[in-house]
Amino acid sequence: MSKRFPGRKLSLVRVLALGVAAGVVVVGAGYGWSGFEDSRAAAAGSSGFAGYVDVTATPTYAFEQPVSDEAANVVLSFIVADPDEECTPTWGASQSLGEAEINLDLDRRIARLVGDGGEVSVSFGGLANDELATVCTDAGKLTRAYAAVVDRYNLTSIDLDVEGDNLSDTAAGKRRAEAMAALQKKRHAAGEDLTVWLTLPVAQTGLTEDGLTAVQQMLDADVDLAGVNVMTMDFGGKRPTSMLDASIAAAEATHSQLQDLYQRNDLAVGSQTLWRQIGVTPMIGQNDVPGEIFTLDDAAGLNTFARAKGLGRVSLWSLNRDSTCAPNYPDVTRVSDGCSGVKQGDALFVDVLGQGITGQLDADVVPEEPTAKAEVVDDPATSPYPIWDEEVAYVKGDRIVWHGNVYAAKWWTNGDLPDDPSAAASDVAWDLIGPVLPGDKPVPTLTVPAGTYPEWSTDTVYQQDDLILFSGRVLIAKWWNQSDSPQAALEGATASPWRLLKNDEVQDILSELAAAEPTAAPRE
C-alpha cells in the first residue's frame, strides 16, 4: 500500500463490513441498524478537510507552502481531456502532465507538500472543459488515462467533479464508472487503495436527477464509492435567505436522497454513518450567481453543522480565492479567480471552515513515522540543476540544487546560502521549490555558441531588439542605448535597457541555428 499521500476514507463496502463485524443485520429495506451500532460504525470513520486549488490559474497558488494547518490538504484541479487527443489527460486543457512538471514545477511541489505531512488528491472534470469519459470512448484507453494521473502523482484519493454537459451525458457516466471500478480492482490486486469521491451540483432540494443517476451508475459498476460531495454554491432560482441555510438544506436533502437510493440497492446504513459519506463544498465569497455571497459567518456556521453531523468531507472553492480583493479590483461583484470579493481582514475561510476537522480523505493509508534523514549528498549526475556554488553569480530565475532541494533565485545573488537558517524571509535570495525527485536528470544548460551575437561593447550604439552576448548570456535591447551595462539586467533591474532572454527564447535561437546549418553534400 502506498504511503505517499496519507489520508482517510469510509466507503460503502467498508461501512457494511464494519456493520457485520459489529453484529449488525442489514436487510433489504435498510433496517436493522440500532443507534449504538450506527454510532460505532460512524466513529470508525473520520471527517476530512481539503481545499480545492486551481492549478492552472494565474497567479500560481503556492499550495506547497500552506498558510495554516487547515490548508495542508489539497484537491488539485482539474484534470480534463486534451482538446486534440481525447484520451490524454491534461491540466485544464492547457498543459500536459509533463508540461506541468516543467512549467509549474507541479511534481516537485506535490512532493514537498507530501513530505511535510500534507495530503494531495486530484480532481477530474470541472465545468469548463471535457471530462475524460465524455470524449474518450475506448474503455481501455480511458482507464489508462485515469491510471496515468494516479500513478504519476502516487495518489490514494481522487475526486470526480461531474457537472454541466459532462453530467447529463449518461453514456459517459457509464464509461466513467466502469473505468473507476477497473482501476480500483487493479490497484486492490496490487495491494494498493484508491478512494473515489463523486462531486456533484446540488440544489436546496438536493441532487438533480442527473446527479442521482451518476451515483447509481457508480453503484451499478461496483465502484467502492467513498462518498458524494455536493457543491453548495450557485443555487440560482429564488435567492436563498442565507448561503448557510441553503447549504444546510442541500446537505440534508442529499442525505435523505442517498438514504433512499442506498436502501433500494441493498446498501442501507445508519443515519450517522451515512453522514460520513457526504461532503460539502461552498464557493467562498462572491458566487457566480449575483447576490449569492458566502460569508465568513456562513463558513463558521457550516463548520459547526459539519462537525455536529460528522460529515465525511468538507472542502472549499478555492484556496486561490481565499483573500480580500486588492484596491485595483473595484468591482467585487465580478467573480475573480484570485480573491473572494468580500472583506476578510486577517481571517481566512480555510481556517474558519476547516477548524477542528482534522482528518484526511483516505483513512486506509497510515502516515509513516518520521525518521532521522541521512545526510544528503548532492550528485551532479542526478541533480536536475547545477549544484550551488558560492563563487558563482546567479540571476533571477536561475535554478540550483542544494542539500537535496531545488531553489530558484529571486534576484541577482552571489554567495547567499540557499538554506540559510538565520536569514529573514524577506532577505532570502532563494525560493525553495521542492526536493530532487527520484529519476531526475540534469537539465541541459542552454548556451549559444560564441560569436553567434556580438559581445556587448561600451562604445556601440544599440537599437531596439539588438541581441548581444554578455557573461555568456543572451540579452535583447528594449530601446536605444549606449554605455548602459547589461549587468543591471542580470541583477533584475527592470529599468535596464536590456532584458535577459528566457530559456524558451534561447531554445528557439538554438533551433533556428540548427535549421540554418547547411546539410552535407551527398557522397558520389
C-alpha positions, 0 to 999 in steps of 0.5 A, a space after each residue: 500500500 502506498 504511503 505517499 499521500 496519507 489520508 482517510 476514507 469510509 466507503 460503502 463496502 467498508 461501512 457494511 463490513 464494519 456493520 457485520 463485524 459489529 453484529 449488525 443485520 442489514 436487510 433489504 429495506 435498510 433496517 436493522 441498524 440500532 443507534 449504538 451500532 450506527 454510532 460505532 460504525 460512524 466513529 470508525 470513520 473520520 471527517 476530512 478537510 481539503 481545499 480545492 486549488 486551481 492549478 492552472 490559474 494565474 497567479 500560481 497558488 503556492 499550495 506547497 507552502 500552506 498558510 495554516 494547518 487547515 490548508 495542508 490538504 489539497 484537491 488539485 484541479 482539474 484534470 480534463 481531456 486534451 482538446 486534440 487527443 481525447 484520451 490524454 489527460 491534461 491540466 485544464 486543457 492547457 498543459 500536459 502532465 509533463 508540461 506541468 512538471 516543467 512549467 509549474 514545477 507541479 511534481 516537485 511541489 506535490 512532493 514537498 507538500 507530501 513530505 511535510 505531512 500534507 495530503 494531495 488528491 486530484 480532481 477530474 472534470 470541472 465545468 469548463 472543459 471535457 471530462 475524460 469519459 465524455 470524449 474518450 470512448 475506448 474503455 481501455 484507453 480511458 482507464 489508462 488515462 485515469 491510471 496515468 494521473 494516479 500513478 504519476 502523482 502516487 495518489 490514494 484519493 481522487 475526486 470526480 467533479 461531474 457537472 454541466 454537459 459532462 453530467 447529463 451525458 449518461 453514456 459517459 457516466 457509464 464509461 466513467 464508472 466502469 473505468 473507476 471500478 477497473 482501476 480500483 480492482 487493479 490497484 486492490 490486486 496490487 495491494 494498493 487503495 484508491 478512494 473515489 469521491 463523486 462531486 456533484 451540483 446540488 440544489 436546496 432540494 438536493 441532487 438533480 436527477 442527473 446527479 442521482 443517476 451518476 451515483 447509481 451508475 457508480 453503484 451499478 459498476 461496483 465502484 467502492 464509492 467513498 462518498 458524494 460531495 455536493 457543491 453548495 454554491 450557485 443555487 440560482 432560482 429564488 435567492 436563498 435567505 442565507 448561503 448557510 441555510 441553503 447549504 444546510 438544506 442541500 446537505 440534508 436533502 442529499 442525505 435523505 436522497 442517498 438514504 433512499 437510493 442506498 436502501 433500494 440497492 441493498 446498501 442501507 446504513 445508519 443515519 450517522 454513518 451515512 453522514 460520513 459519506 457526504 461532503 460539502 463544498 461552498 464557493 467562498 465569497 462572491 458566487 457566480 450567481 449575483 447576490 449569492 455571497 458566502 460569508 465568513 459567518 456562513 463558513 463558521 456556521 457550516 463548520 459547526 453543522 459539519 462537525 455536529 453531523 460528522 460529515 465525511 468531507 468538507 472542502 472549499 472553492 478555492 484556496 486561490 480565492 481565499 483573500 480580500 480583493 486588492 484596491 485595483 479590483 473595484 468591482 467585487 461583484 465580478 467573480 475573480 479567480 484570485 480573491 473572494 470579493 468580500 472583506 476578510 481582514 486577517 481571517 481566512 475561510 480555510 481556517 474558519 471552515 476547516 477548524 477542528 476537522 482534522 482528518 484526511 480523505 483516505 483513512 486506509 493509508 497510515 502516515 509513516 513515522 518520521 525518521 532521522 534523514 541521512 545526510 544528503 549528498 548532492 550528485 551532479 549526475 542526478 541533480 536536475 540543476 547545477 549544484 550551488 556554488 558560492 563563487 558563482 553569480 546567479 540571476 533571477 530565475 536561475 535554478 540550483 540544487 542544494 542539500 537535496 532541494 531545488 531553489 530558484 533565485 529571486 534576484 541577482 545573488 552571489 554567495 547567499 546560502 540557499 538554506 540559510 537558517 538565520 536569514 529573514 524571509 524577506 532577505 532570502 535570495 532563494 525560493 525553495 521549490 521542492 526536493 530532487 525527485 527520484 529519476 531526475 536528470 540534469 537539465 541541459 544548460 542552454 548556451 549559444 555558441 560564441 560569436 553567434 551575437 556580438 559581445 556587448 561593447 561600451 562604445 556601440 550604439 544599440 537599437 531596439 531588439 539588438 541581441 548581444 552576448 554578455 557573461 555568456 548570456 543572451 540579452 535583447 535591447 528594449 530601446 536605444 542605448 549606449 554605455 548602459 551595462 547589461 549587468 543591471 539586467 542580470 541583477 533584475 533591474 527592470 529599468 535596464 535597457 536590456 532584458 535577459 532572454 528566457 530559456 524558451 527564447 534561447 531554445 528557439 535561437 538554438 533551433 533556428 541555428 540548427 535549421 540554418 546549418 547547411 546539410 552535407 553534400 551527398 557522397 558520389 
